[in-house]
Amino acid sequence: MTHSNAPVRVLVVDDDAVIREGLKAFLEDLDYEVTALESGEAAMREITEAPPPRVAVIDLRLPGMSGEQLILALRQRFHAAMRFVIFTGSVRFYPDKTLQQIGIGPEEVFRKPLYDAHRIGRKIAQLAQLAP
């Protein structure tokens, strides 16, 4: 997936190494440039300069900083330059008003286990086109 002949950058944050590395490998097979990190704190240290990754796939239940806290911090740092996908094991999660106001609705939430990774791949492709 390229935009202006440059690879689209994607951030994956998940504390489960199997999920994180599996998703990273899948997205790299789709020609994304992927940064995969284990925590919100690691993401805040690593993703410091513009332009940020176009799309971030964030687990909600992270050690320390939660996924929702990470999304809001990245949104504050980069404004509308990033789009977000939530990848969660929570069966009851529904985006609250704050998340919906920044473009995260039910269609941006994917539940684990995800049996068809191409679903999340299609959503990332769609969101990458929307990011500035």
Beta strands, then each sheet from edge to edge (+ up, - down):
strand 1: 2-3
strand 2: 6-7
strand 3: 9-13
strand 4: 33-37
strand 5: 55-58
strand 6: 83-88
strand 7: 109-111
sheet 1: 1+ 2-
sheet 2: 4+ 3+ 5+ 6+ 7+
end
